[in-house]
């Protein structure tokens, strides 16, 4: 991997904790390339002691950072953004090596993550409060916004760069300090990102990255330590619930980006070719391993067969392979466990009457490579209807009318992303308003951008990342009442 990089110092085997790089911990863990199973790095396996040290350092460093002007913090973040963009090819190679996604997609993620650093560098100067006319003649009321304090972040492996950038950028922009715990599968992208942050001028004590293969005790420390004001998490709803329970003890603030079970609805009045293109993007990006991936594809009766045929044709043109190979559109799945889930969902659906229109089995390349799959004749009693597959399986449900499909789409504990294709303008408004989701893509399969608020309702989470609202998760409101003499 180092040979692929123009700056090999970005491939880091040490963790920045409490102002110094730790490389000599007695416990170590390995990071492997999921495409080849090759060990690409060995990292310090840190625990509670290092986590506490990181929190103490962050707590001590924070007031000076918060005391800088927004413009000064903005300049540091802007330099960080510039460095990420300048090193995007190296960062993408590191990401592909540890996570498996095709190199072009990895580079897309780096630039997407960077866009949040750019955005929040701009927002750093715009943390506006409010003045409210007094309730009595001698009263003056002002509302100010202040950083919450020390922020702990826990992030997953599916977007090893962007999920962290989306949290660190707003937190640092408004004057918080951060301790990041990246997923054990993909810590290298986090380390490279942090290093560029330090190069840009982020004080080392202000930002620690705790590398570890044991997330539960670190999560417990994050929730129990009184110096941590806020926990920000992206991952499964199951782990989100555990963390929320833990953080309840000190009524800690939380932001939660949790699981999804996105419906993707194709109405009869849709442009079918556009719908197929959108489904390809939404379903197969990152090999189906995103929380906004289409998980249930509902197609109206009259266009079901035509849509299925076009989708199968598009899926059969996908190229599965090592993310470093030219032309590859799907890399390996992250783990054997991920393979099992995909296979269980297909087995469950076919046992209950679904047909495999294409794919359906592990890929001949072996390892965790899987054939992009389309299932037809899928019904609501199958596991794919209620659980997130997190893999390259498109289950096609048939529906008759609008009311019925809205009811089915909303019949889930999740409420993150949803998509539909239609052209009737009244229907577009009706359906967009009726879907119980934090995000709705209409005639598009790609909705993520730093300028819009990303987040879910129901058990998909709390809080929003991106847009002008994104800073609010890291701010407290304070009301000041001044009595005049
Ligand atoms: P995924 O299936 O995407 O790995 P998880 O919710 O299991 O989703 O993991 C997301 C992140 O949460 C990872 O960094 C993982 O290490 C971490 N994690 C898992 N369990 C816990 C826990 N009990 N406490 C704290 N962090 C956890």
Boltz pocket constraint, residues with backbone or C-beta under 6 A from the ligand:
constraints:
  - pocket:
      binder: B
      contacts: [[A, 154], [A, 155], [A, 156], [A, 157], [A, 158], [A, 181], [A, 182], [A, 183], [A, 184], [A, 215], [A, 216], [A, 217], [A, 218], [A, 219], [A, 220], [A, 234], [A, 235], [A, 236], [A, 237], [A, 239], [A, 240], [A, 242]]
      max_distance: 6.0
